[in-house]
């Protein structure tokens, strides 16, 4: 039997390159009993997107069975690896459909430097059931890359969905085809794209509605008063103009527009920088 030498190296030294989500174990993770017992482990899951065929979102891996059950609204994420590439920006959150991503925690610049363990709180109204936790990372030093992993988990906290949205922030995507490029930022004074995260739009996702709820769990039978601050439909950012290609970018003065779910959303570039249109993307750079 012949072995591919590169594949053999990946199997022998899987954790030496970059970072991956140890807990909760991400899809095709060696720490997952399901993927391990079914010979479905991918020993290169620490690679960035747009390499080895990995695509956005979730590296292109489909949803799998729940690997962990959380009985509280606090999610602990443990990362593993040693190639931290100077840290960078990380986002943590949840999704139900691998299409709409709700960010619940953002670390700017210091991710992987301060710690490899992070906690974030789920919305109080998140119901029982399966949900997907995701982690993304934009490295500070090295090739311009975007990392993403997804872990399928279960929530058991005796909450029933009444159709209300879960509220957080939008996911910031960069350094992959069709999205903005954030240059390297090894030094504090260098442009790092942090304004994208600070100005992230409020975002909403809707969990599946619980069917046939148990009456004893419902503490208040009175329907809640509609909240005028909630949107009439999910995930509608401020409308400047209509667009069709999600993630499309175009310069607009000293800032730029991003196509998000059918609407152009404007963001300013960092002070002292201007938007420059490149053949395949845009970049906020110094004049």
C-alpha positions as CSV (number, residue, x, y, z in Angstrom):
1,X,0.0,0.0,0.0
2,X,1.3,3.4,-0.9
3,X,0.9,6.4,1.4
4,X,0.7,10.0,0.3
5,X,3.6,11.6,2.2
6,X,1.8,14.9,2.7
7,X,-1.3,13.1,4.1
8,X,1.0,11.1,6.4
9,X,2.6,14.3,7.8
10,X,-0.8,15.8,8.4
11,X,-1.9,12.7,10.4
12,X,1.3,12.7,12.5
13,X,1.4,16.4,13.2
14,X,-2.1,17.7,12.9
15,X,-1.9,20.3,15.7
16,X,1.3,22.0,14.6
17,X,-0.3,24.2,12.0
18,X,-2.6,27.1,13.0
19,X,-5.4,26.7,15.5
20,X,-8.6,24.6,15.7
21,X,-11.6,24.4,18.1
22,X,-11.0,21.5,20.5
23,X,-14.2,22.1,22.5
24,X,-16.9,21.9,21.7
25,X,-15.4,19.6,19.0
26,X,-16.0,21.1,15.6
27,X,-17.2,19.1,12.6
28,X,-14.8,16.3,11.5
29,X,-12.7,16.9,14.7
30,X,-10.6,14.2,16.1
31,X,-12.1,15.0,19.6
32,X,-15.6,14.2,18.4
33,X,-16.7,10.7,19.3
34,X,-19.0,10.6,16.3
35,X,-16.5,11.6,13.6
36,X,-13.7,9.6,15.2
37,X,-15.7,6.3,15.5
38,X,-17.0,6.7,11.9
39,X,-13.6,7.4,10.4
40,X,-14.7,10.9,9.3
41,X,-11.9,12.9,11.0
42,X,-10.2,15.6,8.9
43,X,-6.7,16.0,10.3
44,X,-6.2,19.4,8.5
45,X,-9.2,21.2,9.9
46,X,-6.9,23.9,11.3
47,X,-6.3,25.2,7.8
48,X,-7.8,28.5,6.7
49,X,-10.7,28.8,4.2
50,X,-10.0,28.9,0.5
51,X,-7.3,26.2,0.9
52,X,-7.5,22.5,0.3
53,X,-11.0,23.0,-1.0
54,X,-12.4,24.4,2.3
55,X,-15.1,27.0,1.7
56,X,-17.3,29.4,3.5
57,X,-19.1,28.7,5.7
58,X,-18.0,26.0,8.2
59,X,-15.3,24.8,5.8
60,X,-18.0,23.4,3.6
61,X,-18.7,20.7,6.2
62,X,-22.4,19.8,6.6
63,X,-24.3,19.8,9.9
64,X,-23.8,16.7,12.0
65,X,-25.1,15.2,15.3
66,X,-24.8,17.1,18.5
67,X,-21.4,16.5,20.2
68,X,-22.1,18.3,23.6
69,X,-25.1,19.3,25.6
70,X,-25.0,22.6,27.5
71,X,-27.4,23.1,30.4
72,X,-26.7,26.8,30.9
73,X,-26.5,29.8,28.6
74,X,-22.7,30.1,28.9
75,X,-20.7,28.5,26.2
76,X,-17.0,27.7,26.7
77,X,-14.8,27.4,23.7
78,X,-11.3,25.9,24.0
79,X,-8.9,26.4,21.1
80,X,-5.8,24.3,20.4
81,X,-2.6,24.9,18.5
82,X,0.6,27.0,18.6
83,X,0.7,29.0,15.4
84,X,-1.1,32.1,16.6
85,X,0.2,34.4,13.8
86,X,0.4,37.4,16.1
87,X,-3.2,37.0,17.3
88,X,-5.8,39.0,15.5
89,X,-9.6,39.3,15.5
90,X,-12.0,36.5,16.6
91,X,-15.8,36.2,16.6
92,X,-17.9,33.6,18.3
93,X,-21.6,33.0,17.9
94,X,-24.4,30.6,16.7
95,X,-26.3,29.7,13.6
96,X,-29.3,27.4,12.9
97,X,-28.9,27.1,9.1
98,X,-25.3,27.6,8.3
99,X,-26.4,30.8,6.4
100,X,-27.3,33.4,9.0
101,X,-24.6,33.9,11.7
102,X,-25.3,35.7,14.9
103,X,-22.1,37.0,16.6
104,X,-22.2,37.0,20.4
105,X,-18.6,37.8,21.3
106,X,-15.8,39.7,19.4
107,X,-12.2,39.9,20.4
108,X,-10.2,42.6,18.6
109,X,-6.5,42.2,18.0
110,X,-5.7,40.1,21.1
111,X,-7.4,36.9,20.2
112,X,-5.2,33.8,20.9
113,X,-2.7,36.1,22.6
114,X,-4.5,36.7,25.9
115,X,-6.0,33.2,26.1
116,X,-7.0,30.1,24.2
117,X,-10.2,29.7,26.2
118,X,-13.2,32.0,25.7
119,X,-16.7,32.1,27.0
120,X,-19.8,33.8,25.7
121,X,-23.4,34.0,26.7
122,X,-26.3,32.9,24.6
123,X,-29.4,35.1,24.5
124,X,-31.7,34.4,27.4
125,X,-34.6,33.5,25.1
126,X,-32.7,30.8,23.2
127,X,-34.8,27.6,23.3
128,X,-33.9,24.0,23.9
129,X,-32.7,22.1,20.9
130,X,-29.8,21.8,18.6
131,X,-27.8,24.8,17.4
132,X,-24.4,25.3,15.9
133,X,-21.5,27.2,17.6
134,X,-19.0,28.9,15.3
135,X,-15.6,30.5,15.7
136,X,-13.8,32.8,13.2
137,X,-10.3,34.3,13.2
138,X,-8.6,36.9,11.1
139,X,-4.8,36.5,11.8
140,X,-2.7,39.5,12.4
141,X,0.5,38.3,10.8
142,X,1.1,36.1,7.7
143,X,-0.8,35.3,4.6
144,X,-4.2,37.1,4.5
145,X,-6.5,34.3,5.7
146,X,-9.8,33.7,7.3
147,X,-10.5,30.8,9.6
148,X,-13.8,29.3,10.5
149,X,-15.1,26.2,12.3
150,X,-18.6,25.1,13.3
151,X,-19.5,22.7,16.2
152,X,-23.0,21.2,16.5
153,X,-24.3,21.2,20.1
154,X,-27.5,20.9,22.1
155,X,-29.1,23.4,24.5
156,X,-31.1,22.1,27.5
157,X,-32.2,25.0,29.7
158,X,-36.1,24.5,29.8
159,X,-36.8,27.4,27.5
160,X,-39.5,27.2,24.8
161,X,-39.3,29.2,21.6
162,X,-42.2,31.7,21.2
163,X,-41.0,33.1,17.9
164,X,-39.0,36.0,19.2
165,X,-35.6,36.7,17.5
166,X,-32.2,36.2,19.0
167,X,-30.3,39.4,18.9
168,X,-26.5,40.0,18.4
169,X,-24.2,41.4,15.8
170,X,-23.4,40.6,12.1
171,X,-20.5,38.4,11.2
172,X,-17.5,40.2,9.7
173,X,-15.9,38.3,6.8
174,X,-12.6,39.2,5.2
175,X,-9.6,37.9,3.2
176,X,-11.5,35.4,1.2
177,X,-12.9,35.7,-2.4
178,X,-15.6,38.4,-2.7
179,X,-14.9,40.1,0.7
180,X,-12.7,42.9,1.9
181,X,-9.0,42.4,2.6
182,X,-7.6,43.4,5.9
183,X,-3.8,43.8,5.6
184,X,-1.3,42.5,8.1
185,X,-1.2,44.4,11.4
186,X,1.8,43.2,13.4
187,X,2.3,46.6,15.1
188,X,-0.3,48.6,17.2
189,X,-0.2,51.7,14.9
190,X,-1.0,49.7,11.8
191,X,-4.4,49.6,10.2
192,X,-6.3,46.5,11.3
193,X,-9.9,46.9,10.2
194,X,-11.1,47.2,13.8
195,X,-13.8,49.7,12.8
196,X,-15.6,46.9,10.9
197,X,-16.2,45.1,14.2
198,X,-16.9,48.2,16.2
199,X,-19.5,49.3,13.6
200,X,-21.0,45.9,13.1
201,X,-24.8,46.0,12.4
202,X,-27.3,44.6,14.9
203,X,-28.3,41.2,13.6
204,X,-31.3,38.9,14.2
205,X,-31.9,35.2,13.8
206,X,-35.0,33.2,14.5
207,X,-34.8,29.8,16.2
208,X,-37.2,27.0,15.3
209,X,-40.6,27.4,17.0
210,X,-41.1,24.7,19.7
211,X,-44.1,22.6,18.8
212,X,-46.7,21.5,21.3
213,X,-45.1,23.1,24.4
214,X,-45.8,21.7,27.8
215,X,-48.2,24.1,29.6
216,X,-46.5,23.7,32.9
217,X,-43.3,25.3,31.5
218,X,-45.2,28.4,30.4
219,X,-45.0,30.9,33.3
220,X,-46.9,33.8,31.7
221,X,-49.8,32.9,29.4
222,X,-50.3,36.6,28.4
223,X,-48.8,37.3,25.0
224,X,-45.9,39.6,25.2
225,X,-46.3,43.2,24.0
226,X,-44.7,43.8,20.6
227,X,-41.4,45.5,20.9
228,X,-41.3,48.4,18.4
229,X,-37.5,48.2,18.3
230,X,-37.6,44.7,16.8
231,X,-37.5,44.5,13.0
232,X,-40.6,43.4,11.0
233,X,-38.5,40.7,9.3
234,X,-35.1,39.1,10.3
235,X,-31.7,40.5,9.4
236,X,-32.6,43.7,7.6
237,X,-29.8,46.3,8.0
238,X,-30.3,50.0,7.2
239,X,-31.2,50.3,3.5
240,X,-29.2,52.5,1.3
241,X,-29.9,50.8,-2.0
242,X,-30.7,47.3,-3.2
243,X,-28.1,44.7,-4.3
244,X,-28.1,41.1,-5.3
245,X,-24.6,39.6,-4.6
246,X,-24.1,39.0,-0.9
247,X,-20.6,40.1,0.2
248,X,-20.1,42.3,-2.9
249,X,-18.0,45.4,-2.1
250,X,-17.6,48.8,-3.7
251,X,-15.9,52.0,-2.7
252,X,-18.1,54.9,-1.7
253,X,-16.0,58.0,-1.0
254,X,-13.6,57.4,1.9
255,X,-15.7,54.4,2.9
256,X,-17.2,51.4,1.3
257,X,-20.5,49.6,0.8
258,X,-21.1,45.9,1.6
259,X,-24.0,43.9,0.1
260,X,-25.7,42.2,3.1
261,X,-28.9,40.3,2.5
262,X,-30.1,42.4,-0.4
263,X,-29.1,45.8,1.0
264,X,-26.0,48.0,0.7
265,X,-24.6,48.8,4.1
266,X,-22.1,51.7,4.3
267,X,-19.0,51.8,6.6
268,X,-16.3,54.3,6.9
269,X,-12.6,53.4,6.5
270,X,-10.4,54.1,9.5
271,X,-9.2,57.7,10.0
272,X,-6.3,58.5,7.7
273,X,-7.2,55.8,5.2
274,X,-9.3,55.8,2.0
275,X,-11.1,53.1,0.1
276,X,-9.2,51.7,-2.9
277,X,-10.8,49.5,-5.5
278,X,-8.8,46.4,-6.5
279,X,-9.6,44.0,-9.3
280,X,-11.4,41.5,-7.1
281,X,-12.0,43.4,-3.9
282,X,-11.5,46.6,-2.0
283,X,-9.1,47.7,0.7
284,X,-8.9,50.6,3.2
285,X,-5.3,51.8,2.8
286,X,-3.3,54.9,3.5
287,X,-3.3,57.6,0.9
